[in-house]
Amino acid sequence: MSQSRFNHVFLTQRVILLRTLQRMVNNHSTAEDLLQETYLRVTRALSERPIDHLEPFVYQTARNLALDHLRARRIQARTLQEDVPLDVLQSVAAPISTPEDATQAEQMLEALSVSLGQLSARQQQIFILSRLHGCSYQEIADQLHVSLSTVQKELKLIMAICVGVAERLDRP
């Protein structure tokens, strides 16, 4: 199966694929990213071997990527909930804040900044990719060429540091 044949199939099925992915992940931007990844994965597969039934292969690849994304999101949410005590999570953002709350939040950010600044370069990258860019654990592992387990362990350590900072600041 040639790349040009795949390009034709992909372009004719793009809208349906995108709609399917959007329904699965419930986010247009994520669906677009998964669609792009589908294109890249199928292109890579075509360069390695012939694919007899291209259209079903494309749909299955997209579906698998969406399921991987959803699974990673569940793991990330569960890990965050397990790593951070509920009272700390609830105290991070208050709907109405007083000047004292603002001062405490400022101190918390400053202390977190100092603590996070002491992390290794890789740990900082993992933290930024996960918490600021919303990357899945697998995406981080792929991007940094480390194992999924390494990403999980590093994030658990980083979250423990953040919790420790929050606990130290909460003490009178």
Backbone as JSON Lines, residues from 0, in Angstrom:
{"i":0,"aa":"M","n":[0.86,-1.18,0.0],"ca":[0.0,0.0,0.0],"c":[0.9,1.23,0.0]}
{"i":1,"aa":"S","n":[0.66,2.15,-0.87],"ca":[1.54,3.3,-1.0],"c":[1.12,4.45,-0.08]}
{"i":2,"aa":"Q","n":[2.06,5.33,0.13],"ca":[1.8,6.51,0.95],"c":[0.72,7.38,0.3]}
{"i":3,"aa":"S","n":[0.74,7.49,-1.02],"ca":[-0.26,8.32,-1.7],"c":[-1.67,7.74,-1.52]}
{"i":4,"aa":"R","n":[-1.79,6.43,-1.53],"ca":[-3.09,5.79,-1.28],"c":[-3.54,6.1,0.14]}
{"i":5,"aa":"F","n":[-2.63,6.0,1.08],"ca":[-2.97,6.32,2.47],"c":[-3.39,7.78,2.6]}
{"i":6,"aa":"N","n":[-2.65,8.68,1.97],"ca":[-3.01,10.1,2.03],"c":[-4.43,10.33,1.53]}
{"i":7,"aa":"H","n":[-4.79,9.66,0.46],"ca":[-6.14,9.77,-0.08],"c":[-7.17,9.26,0.93]}
{"i":8,"aa":"V","n":[-6.93,8.08,1.49],"ca":[-7.85,7.5,2.47],"c":[-7.95,8.42,3.69]}
{"i":9,"aa":"F","n":[-6.83,8.91,4.14],"ca":[-6.82,9.77,5.33],"c":[-7.62,11.05,5.09]}
{"i":10,"aa":"L","n":[-7.38,11.68,3.95],"ca":[-8.09,12.92,3.65],"c":[-9.6,12.72,3.49]}
{"i":11,"aa":"T","n":[-9.99,11.62,2.89],"ca":[-11.43,11.38,2.7],"c":[-12.1,10.98,4.02]}
{"i":12,"aa":"Q","n":[-11.36,10.39,4.94],"ca":[-11.93,9.93,6.2],"c":[-11.63,10.88,7.37]}
{"i":13,"aa":"R","n":[-10.92,11.95,7.11],"ca":[-10.46,12.84,8.17],"c":[-11.58,13.37,9.07]}
{"i":14,"aa":"V","n":[-12.63,13.87,8.45],"ca":[-13.73,14.46,9.23],"c":[-14.4,13.42,10.11]}
{"i":15,"aa":"I","n":[-14.64,12.24,9.57],"ca":[-15.27,11.17,10.34],"c":[-14.35,10.7,11.47]}
{"i":16,"aa":"L","n":[-13.07,10.56,11.15],"ca":[-12.1,10.17,12.18],"c":[-12.05,11.2,13.3]}
{"i":17,"aa":"L","n":[-12.0,12.46,12.93],"ca":[-11.94,13.53,13.93],"c":[-13.19,13.51,14.8]}
{"i":18,"aa":"R","n":[-14.35,13.36,14.2],"ca":[-15.59,13.31,14.97],"c":[-15.6,12.12,15.92]}
{"i":19,"aa":"T","n":[-15.12,10.98,15.46],"ca":[-15.05,9.79,16.3],"c":[-14.13,10.03,17.49]}
{"i":20,"aa":"L","n":[-12.96,10.59,17.24],"ca":[-12.01,10.87,18.31],"c":[-12.57,11.9,19.29]}
{"i":21,"aa":"Q","n":[-13.26,12.92,18.78],"ca":[-13.86,13.93,19.66],"c":[-14.88,13.3,20.6]}
{"i":22,"aa":"R","n":[-15.68,12.39,20.07],"ca":[-16.66,11.71,20.92],"c":[-15.96,10.88,21.99]}
{"i":23,"aa":"M","n":[-14.86,10.27,21.63],"ca":[-14.16,9.42,22.59],"c":[-13.48,10.23,23.69]}
{"i":24,"aa":"V","n":[-12.78,11.31,23.33],"ca":[-11.98,12.04,24.32],"c":[-12.67,13.31,24.82]}
{"i":25,"aa":"N","n":[-13.75,13.7,24.17],"ca":[-14.55,14.84,24.59],"c":[-13.75,16.14,24.63]}
{"i":26,"aa":"N","n":[-12.83,16.3,23.64],"ca":[-12.02,17.51,23.58],"c":[-11.51,17.66,22.14]}
{"i":27,"aa":"H","n":[-11.87,18.77,21.51],"ca":[-11.51,18.98,20.1],"c":[-10.0,19.03,19.89]}
{"i":28,"aa":"S","n":[-9.3,19.77,20.74],"ca":[-7.86,19.92,20.59],"c":[-7.13,18.59,20.74]}
{"i":29,"aa":"T","n":[-7.53,17.83,21.73],"ca":[-6.93,16.51,21.94],"c":[-7.23,15.6,20.76]}
{"i":30,"aa":"A","n":[-8.46,15.67,20.25],"ca":[-8.84,14.86,19.09],"c":[-7.97,15.21,17.89]}
{"i":31,"aa":"E","n":[-7.7,16.49,17.69],"ca":[-6.82,16.92,16.59],"c":[-5.41,16.34,16.77]}
{"i":32,"aa":"D","n":[-4.91,16.4,18.0],"ca":[-3.58,15.83,18.28],"c":[-3.55,14.33,18.0]}
{"i":33,"aa":"L","n":[-4.59,13.64,18.44],"ca":[-4.66,12.2,18.22],"c":[-4.78,11.87,16.73]}
{"i":34,"aa":"L","n":[-5.48,12.7,16.0],"ca":[-5.6,12.49,14.55],"c":[-4.24,12.64,13.88]}
{"i":35,"aa":"Q","n":[-3.49,13.65,14.3],"ca":[-2.14,13.84,13.77],"c":[-1.24,12.66,14.12]}
{"i":36,"aa":"E","n":[-1.34,12.19,15.35],"ca":[-0.55,11.03,15.77],"c":[-0.95,9.79,14.98]}
{"i":37,"aa":"T","n":[-2.23,9.65,14.68],"ca":[-2.71,8.53,13.86],"c":[-2.02,8.56,12.5]}
{"i":38,"aa":"Y","n":[-1.99,9.75,11.9],"ca":[-1.35,9.89,10.59],"c":[0.12,9.47,10.66]}
{"i":39,"aa":"L","n":[0.81,9.94,11.69],"ca":[2.24,9.62,11.83],"c":[2.46,8.12,12.06]}
{"i":40,"aa":"R","n":[1.64,7.53,12.91],"ca":[1.8,6.09,13.2],"c":[1.52,5.23,11.98]}
{"i":41,"aa":"V","n":[0.47,5.56,11.24],"ca":[0.15,4.76,10.05],"c":[1.24,4.96,9.0]}
{"i":42,"aa":"T","n":[1.73,6.16,8.85],"ca":[2.83,6.42,7.91],"c":[4.05,5.59,8.27]}
{"i":43,"aa":"R","n":[4.37,5.55,9.57],"ca":[5.5,4.75,10.03],"c":[5.27,3.26,9.75]}
{"i":44,"aa":"A","n":[4.05,2.8,10.03],"ca":[3.73,1.39,9.81],"c":[3.84,1.04,8.32]}
{"i":45,"aa":"L","n":[3.39,1.93,7.46],"ca":[3.48,1.69,6.02],"c":[4.93,1.6,5.54]}
{"i":46,"aa":"S","n":[5.8,2.33,6.18],"ca":[7.21,2.28,5.78],"c":[7.88,0.98,6.23]}
{"i":47,"aa":"E","n":[7.26,0.31,7.22],"ca":[7.84,-0.92,7.74],"c":[7.27,-2.18,7.11]}
{"i":48,"aa":"R","n":[6.02,-2.12,6.68],"ca":[5.37,-3.32,6.16],"c":[4.16,-2.94,5.32]}
{"i":49,"aa":"P","n":[3.73,-3.83,4.43],"ca":[2.5,-3.55,3.67],"c":[1.27,-3.77,4.57]}
{"i":50,"aa":"I","n":[0.25,-2.97,4.35],"ca":[-1.0,-3.11,5.11],"c":[-2.11,-3.38,4.12]}
{"i":51,"aa":"D","n":[-2.72,-4.56,4.26],"ca":[-3.74,-4.99,3.3],"c":[-5.04,-4.22,3.43]}
{"i":52,"aa":"H","n":[-5.51,-4.05,4.64],"ca":[-6.81,-3.41,4.88],"c":[-6.54,-2.06,5.55]}
{"i":53,"aa":"L","n":[-6.26,-1.08,4.73],"ca":[-5.78,0.2,5.22],"c":[-6.82,0.96,6.05]}
{"i":54,"aa":"E","n":[-8.04,1.07,5.57],"ca":[-9.05,1.86,6.27],"c":[-9.32,1.34,7.69]}
{"i":55,"aa":"P","n":[-9.58,0.03,7.85],"ca":[-9.78,-0.46,9.22],"c":[-8.53,-0.25,10.1]}
{"i":56,"aa":"F","n":[-7.35,-0.37,9.49],"ca":[-6.11,-0.17,10.24],"c":[-6.03,1.27,10.75]}
{"i":57,"aa":"V","n":[-6.4,2.23,9.92],"ca":[-6.38,3.64,10.31],"c":[-7.33,3.86,11.48]}
{"i":58,"aa":"Y","n":[-8.56,3.34,11.36],"ca":[-9.54,3.52,12.43],"c":[-9.1,2.84,13.73]}
{"i":59,"aa":"Q","n":[-8.53,1.66,13.62],"ca":[-8.08,0.96,14.82],"c":[-6.92,1.69,15.48]}
{"i":60,"aa":"T","n":[-6.03,2.23,14.66],"ca":[-4.91,3.0,15.2],"c":[-5.43,4.23,15.96]}
{"i":61,"aa":"A","n":[-6.37,4.95,15.36],"ca":[-6.95,6.13,16.01],"c":[-7.65,5.74,17.3]}
{"i":62,"aa":"R","n":[-8.41,4.68,17.25],"ca":[-9.14,4.21,18.44],"c":[-8.16,3.84,19.56]}
{"i":63,"aa":"N","n":[-7.11,3.11,19.21],"ca":[-6.12,2.7,20.21],"c":[-5.43,3.91,20.84]}
{"i":64,"aa":"L","n":[-5.11,4.9,20.02],"ca":[-4.48,6.11,20.55],"c":[-5.43,6.84,21.5]}
{"i":65,"aa":"A","n":[-6.7,6.91,21.15],"ca":[-7.68,7.56,22.03],"c":[-7.81,6.8,23.34]}
{"i":66,"aa":"L","n":[-7.85,5.49,23.27],"ca":[-7.96,4.69,24.49],"c":[-6.71,4.84,25.36]}
{"i":67,"aa":"D","n":[-5.54,4.87,24.73],"ca":[-4.3,5.11,25.47],"c":[-4.33,6.46,26.17]}
{"i":68,"aa":"H","n":[-4.82,7.46,25.45],"ca":[-4.93,8.8,26.03],"c":[-5.86,8.8,27.24]}
{"i":69,"aa":"L","n":[-7.02,8.19,27.1],"ca":[-7.99,8.15,28.19],"c":[-7.43,7.39,29.4]}
{"i":70,"aa":"R","n":[-6.74,6.29,29.13],"ca":[-6.14,5.5,30.19],"c":[-5.08,6.32,30.92]}
{"i":71,"aa":"A","n":[-4.25,7.02,30.18],"ca":[-3.2,7.85,30.79],"c":[-3.83,8.97,31.62]}
{"i":72,"aa":"R","n":[-4.91,9.53,31.13],"ca":[-5.6,10.6,31.87],"c":[-6.17,10.08,33.18]}
{"i":73,"aa":"R","n":[-6.72,8.87,33.15],"ca":[-7.24,8.27,34.39],"c":[-6.11,8.01,35.37]}
{"i":74,"aa":"I","n":[-4.99,7.49,34.87],"ca":[-3.84,7.21,35.74],"c":[-3.32,8.51,36.34]}
{"i":75,"aa":"Q","n":[-3.23,9.55,35.51],"ca":[-2.72,10.84,35.99],"c":[-3.64,11.4,37.06]}
{"i":76,"aa":"A","n":[-4.94,11.34,36.85],"ca":[-5.89,11.85,37.83],"c":[-5.81,11.05,39.12]}
{"i":77,"aa":"R","n":[-5.72,9.72,38.99],"ca":[-5.65,8.87,40.18],"c":[-4.35,9.12,40.93]}
{"i":78,"aa":"T","n":[-3.24,9.25,40.2],"ca":[-1.95,9.48,40.83],"c":[-1.96,10.8,41.58]}
{"i":79,"aa":"L","n":[-2.51,11.84,40.96],"ca":[-2.58,13.14,41.63],"c":[-3.39,13.03,42.9]}
{"i":80,"aa":"Q","n":[-4.52,12.35,42.84],"ca":[-5.37,12.21,44.01],"c":[-4.71,11.37,45.09]}
{"i":81,"aa":"E","n":[-3.95,10.36,44.7],"ca":[-3.28,9.51,45.68],"c":[-2.08,10.22,46.31]}
{"i":82,"aa":"D","n":[-1.4,11.05,45.53],"ca":[-0.17,11.67,45.98],"c":[-0.39,12.88,46.88]}
{"i":83,"aa":"V","n":[-1.52,13.54,46.72],"ca":[-1.76,14.78,47.46],"c":[-2.95,14.56,48.39]}
{"i":84,"aa":"P","n":[-2.77,14.81,49.68],"ca":[-3.89,14.67,50.62],"c":[-5.05,15.59,50.25]}
{"i":85,"aa":"L","n":[-6.25,15.13,50.5],"ca":[-7.46,15.86,50.13],"c":[-7.48,17.26,50.72]}
{"i":86,"aa":"D","n":[-7.08,17.41,52.0],"ca":[-7.13,18.74,52.61],"c":[-6.18,19.71,51.92]}
{"i":87,"aa":"V","n":[-5.06,19.2,51.41],"ca":[-4.13,20.06,50.68],"c":[-4.74,20.47,49.34]}
{"i":88,"aa":"L","n":[-5.35,19.5,48.65],"ca":[-5.99,19.81,47.37],"c":[-7.08,20.86,47.56]}
{"i":89,"aa":"Q","n":[-7.85,20.71,48.6],"ca":[-8.96,21.64,48.83],"c":[-8.48,23.01,49.26]}
{"i":90,"aa":"S","n":[-7.3,23.1,49.85],"ca":[-6.82,24.4,50.32],"c":[-6.05,25.18,49.26]}
{"i":91,"aa":"V","n":[-5.78,24.56,48.13],"ca":[-4.98,25.22,47.1],"c":[-5.71,26.41,46.5]}
{"i":92,"aa":"A","n":[-6.96,26.25,46.12],"ca":[-7.7,27.34,45.51],"c":[-8.99,27.56,46.27]}
{"i":93,"aa":"A","n":[-9.09,28.7,46.91],"ca":[-10.31,29.04,47.64],"c":[-11.15,29.97,46.77]}
{"i":94,"aa":"P","n":[-12.48,29.78,46.77],"ca":[-13.32,30.62,45.92],"c":[-13.26,32.1,46.31]}
{"i":95,"aa":"I","n":[-13.16,32.4,47.6],"ca":[-13.07,33.78,48.06],"c":[-11.8,33.86,48.91]}
{"i":96,"aa":"S","n":[-10.94,34.8,48.57],"ca":[-9.7,34.88,49.33],"c":[-9.59,36.22,50.04]}
{"i":97,"aa":"T","n":[-8.98,36.15,51.19],"ca":[-8.72,37.35,51.99],"c":[-7.29,37.81,51.7]}
{"i":98,"aa":"P","n":[-6.91,38.98,52.16],"ca":[-5.52,39.4,51.99],"c":[-4.53,38.42,52.63]}
{"i":99,"aa":"E","n":[-4.94,37.82,53.76],"ca":[-4.07,36.83,54.4],"c":[-3.89,35.61,53.51]}
{"i":100,"aa":"D","n":[-5.0,35.2,52.85],"ca":[-4.93,34.07,51.93],"c":[-3.99,34.39,50.77]}
{"i":101,"aa":"A","n":[-4.08,35.61,50.26],"ca":[-3.23,36.01,49.14],"c":[-1.76,36.0,49.55]}
{"i":102,"aa":"T","n":[-1.47,36.47,50.76],"ca":[-0.09,36.47,51.26],"c":[0.41,35.04,51.41]}
{"i":103,"aa":"Q","n":[-0.44,34.18,51.97],"ca":[-0.05,32.78,52.14],"c":[0.18,32.12,50.77]}
{"i":104,"aa":"A","n":[-0.68,32.42,49.81],"ca":[-0.51,31.86,48.47],"c":[0.79,32.33,47.85]}
{"i":105,"aa":"E","n":[1.11,33.59,48.04],"ca":[2.36,34.14,47.51],"c":[3.56,33.44,48.15]}
{"i":106,"aa":"Q","n":[3.5,33.22,49.47],"ca":[4.58,32.51,50.16],"c":[4.69,31.07,49.66]}
{"i":107,"aa":"M","n":[3.53,30.45,49.42],"ca":[3.5,29.07,48.91],"c":[4.17,29.01,47.54]}
{"i":108,"aa":"L","n":[3.81,29.93,46.66],"ca":[4.41,29.95,45.32],"c":[5.91,30.17,45.38]}
{"i":109,"aa":"E","n":[6.33,31.05,46.24],"ca":[7.76,31.33,46.38],"c":[8.5,30.08,46.88]}
{"i":110,"aa":"A","n":[7.94,29.43,47.9],"ca":[8.57,28.22,48.45],"c":[8.57,27.1,47.43]}
{"i":111,"aa":"L","n":[7.47,26.96,46.69],"ca":[7.41,25.92,45.65],"c":[8.44,26.21,44.56]}
{"i":112,"aa":"S","n":[8.56,27.46,44.19],"ca":[9.52,27.84,43.16],"c":[10.94,27.48,43.58]}
{"i":113,"aa":"V","n":[11.28,27.77,44.83],"ca":[12.62,27.43,45.34],"c":[12.83,25.92,45.32]}
{"i":114,"aa":"S","n":[11.84,25.18,45.83],"ca":[11.97,23.72,45.89],"c":[12.04,23.1,44.5]}
{"i":115,"aa":"L","n":[11.18,23.56,43.6],"ca":[11.18,23.02,42.24],"c":[12.44,23.42,41.49]}
{"i":116,"aa":"G","n":[13.01,24.55,41.84],"ca":[14.26,24.98,41.22],"c":[15.44,24.09,41.59]}
{"i":117,"aa":"Q","n":[15.31,23.34,42.67],"ca":[16.38,22.45,43.1],"c":[16.29,21.06,42.46]}
{"i":118,"aa":"L","n":[15.24,20.83,41.68],"ca":[15.09,19.54,41.0],"c":[16.12,19.43,39.88]}
{"i":119,"aa":"S","n":[16.38,18.2,39.47],"ca":[17.28,17.99,38.33],"c":[16.59,18.53,37.07]}
{"i":120,"aa":"A","n":[17.37,18.72,36.03],"ca":[16.82,19.24,34.77],"c":[15.72,18.3,34.25]}
{"i":121,"aa":"R","n":[15.95,16.99,34.33],"ca":[14.96,16.03,33.84],"c":[13.69,16.11,34.68]}
{"i":122,"aa":"Q","n":[13.84,16.21,36.0],"ca":[12.66,16.31,36.86],"c":[11.87,17.57,36.54]}
{"i":123,"aa":"Q","n":[12.57,18.67,36.3],"ca":[11.88,19.91,35.94],"c":[11.13,19.75,34.62]}
{"i":124,"aa":"Q","n":[11.76,19.1,33.66],"ca":[11.09,18.87,32.37],"c":[9.84,18.02,32.57]}
{"i":125,"aa":"I","n":[9.95,16.97,33.35],"ca":[8.81,16.09,33.6],"c":[7.68,16.88,34.24]}
{"i":126,"aa":"F","n":[8.01,17.68,35.25],"ca":[6.99,18.48,35.94],"c":[6.32,19.45,34.98]}
{"i":127,"aa":"I","n":[7.1,20.16,34.2],"ca":[6.55,21.15,33.26],"c":[5.68,20.48,32.21]}
{"i":128,"aa":"L","n":[6.16,19.38,31.64],"ca":[5.38,18.68,30.61],"c":[4.07,18.15,31.18]}
{"i":129,"aa":"S","n":[4.12,17.64,32.4],"ca":[2.93,17.06,33.0],"c":[1.94,18.11,33.48]}
{"i":130,"aa":"R","n":[2.42,18.99,34.34],"ca":[1.5,19.9,35.02],"c":[1.2,21.18,34.25]}
{"i":131,"aa":"L","n":[2.12,21.65,33.43],"ca":[1.87,22.88,32.69],"c":[1.37,22.63,31.28]}
{"i":132,"aa":"H","n":[1.91,21.59,30.63],"ca":[1.51,21.31,29.26],"c":[0.46,20.21,29.15]}
{"i":133,"aa":"G","n":[0.18,19.52,30.26],"ca":[-0.86,18.51,30.26],"c":[-0.53,17.25,29.48]}
{"i":134,"aa":"C","n":[0.76,16.97,29.28],"ca":[1.16,15.77,28.54],"c":[0.87,14.52,29.38]}
{"i":135,"aa":"S","n":[0.55,13.46,28.7],"ca":[0.34,12.19,29.39],"c":[1.69,11.64,29.83]}
{"i":136,"aa":"Y","n":[1.65,10.7,30.76],"ca":[2.89,10.09,31.23],"c":[3.63,9.43,30.06]}
{"i":137,"aa":"Q","n":[2.89,8.77,29.18],"ca":[3.51,8.08,28.05],"c":[4.14,9.09,27.1]}
{"i":138,"aa":"E","n":[3.47,10.21,26.86],"ca":[4.03,11.24,25.99],"c":[5.33,11.78,26.57]}
{"i":139,"aa":"I","n":[5.36,11.97,27.87],"ca":[6.57,12.47,28.53],"c":[7.69,11.44,28.4]}
{"i":140,"aa":"A","n":[7.35,10.18,28.67],"ca":[8.34,9.11,28.57],"c":[8.93,9.05,27.16]}
{"i":141,"aa":"D","n":[8.07,9.12,26.16],"ca":[8.53,9.08,24.76],"c":[9.41,10.28,24.44]}
{"i":142,"aa":"Q","n":[8.98,11.45,24.87],"ca":[9.71,12.68,24.55],"c":[11.08,12.73,25.23]}
{"i":143,"aa":"L","n":[11.16,12.23,26.46],"ca":[12.42,12.3,27.2],"c":[13.24,11.01,27.11]}
{"i":144,"aa":"H","n":[12.71,10.03,26.39],"ca":[13.39,8.75,26.2],"c":[13.69,8.06,27.53]}
{"i":145,"aa":"V","n":[12.66,8.02,28.39],"ca":[12.75,7.3,29.66],"c":[11.54,6.37,29.75]}
{"i":146,"aa":"S","n":[11.54,5.51,30.74],"ca":[10.43,4.58,30.88],"c":[9.23,5.27,31.51]}
{"i":147,"aa":"L","n":[8.06,4.69,31.29],"ca":[6.83,5.19,31.89],"c":[6.94,5.15,33.41]}
{"i":148,"aa":"S","n":[7.56,4.11,33.92],"ca":[7.76,3.96,35.36],"c":[8.61,5.1,35.92]}
{"i":149,"aa":"T","n":[9.64,5.5,35.18],"ca":[10.49,6.61,35.61],"c":[9.68,7.89,35.73]}
{"i":150,"aa":"V","n":[8.84,8.15,34.74],"ca":[8.01,9.36,34.78],"c":[7.09,9.32,36.0]}
{"i":151,"aa":"Q","n":[6.46,8.19,36.24],"ca":[5.55,8.06,37.38],"c":[6.28,8.26,38.7]}
{"i":152,"aa":"K","n":[7.46,7.64,38.85],"ca":[8.22,7.77,40.08],"c":[8.7,9.2,40.3]}
{"i":153,"aa":"E","n":[9.18,9.84,39.24],"ca":[9.66,11.21,39.36],"c":[8.52,12.15,39.74]}
{"i":154,"aa":"L","n":[7.37,11.97,39.12],"ca":[6.23,12.84,39.45],"c":[5.75,12.6,40.87]}
{"i":155,"aa":"K","n":[5.81,11.37,41.32],"ca":[5.41,11.08,42.7],"c":[6.35,11.79,43.67]}
{"i":156,"aa":"L","n":[7.64,11.76,43.37],"ca":[8.63,12.45,44.2],"c":[8.39,13.96,44.17]}
{"i":157,"aa":"I","n":[8.16,14.5,43.0],"ca":[7.93,15.94,42.85],"c":[6.68,16.35,43.62]}
{"i":158,"aa":"M","n":[5.63,15.56,43.52],"ca":[4.39,15.88,44.24],"c":[4.62,15.8,45.75]}
{"i":159,"aa":"A","n":[5.44,14.85,46.2],"ca":[5.76,14.75,47.63],"c":[6.49,16.01,48.09]}
{"i":160,"aa":"I","n":[7.37,16.52,47.26],"ca":[8.07,17.76,47.58],"c":[7.06,18.91,47.7]}
{"i":161,"aa":"C","n":[6.15,19.0,46.75],"ca":[5.13,20.06,46.78],"c":[4.26,19.95,48.02]}
{"i":162,"aa":"V","n":[3.86,18.74,48.37],"ca":[3.05,18.53,49.57],"c":[3.84,18.93,50.82]}
{"i":163,"aa":"G","n":[5.11,18.57,50.85],"ca":[5.97,18.94,51.99],"c":[6.06,20.44,52.16]}
{"i":164,"aa":"V","n":[6.21,21.16,51.05],"ca":[6.26,22.63,51.11],"c":[4.94,23.17,51.66]}
{"i":165,"aa":"A","n":[3.83,22.63,51.16],"ca":[2.51,23.1,51.61],"c":[2.32,22.81,53.09]}
{"i":166,"aa":"E","n":[2.75,21.65,53.54],"ca":[2.58,21.3,54.96],"c":[3.44,22.19,55.85]}
{"i":167,"aa":"R","n":[4.67,22.48,55.43],"ca":[5.55,23.35,56.22],"c":[4.94,24.75,56.36]}
{"i":168,"aa":"L","n":[4.35,25.25,55.3],"ca":[3.76,26.6,55.33],"c":[2.44,26.64,56.12]}
{"i":169,"aa":"D","n":[1.77,25.5,56.22],"ca":[0.49,25.46,56.95],"c":[0.7,25.42,58.45]}
{"i":170,"aa":"R","n":[1.89,25.03,58.89],"ca":[2.16,24.97,60.34],"c":[2.27,26.37,60.91]}
{"i":171,"aa":"P","n":[1.65,26.59,62.09],"ca":[1.74,27.94,62.7],"c":[3.1,28.25,63.26]}
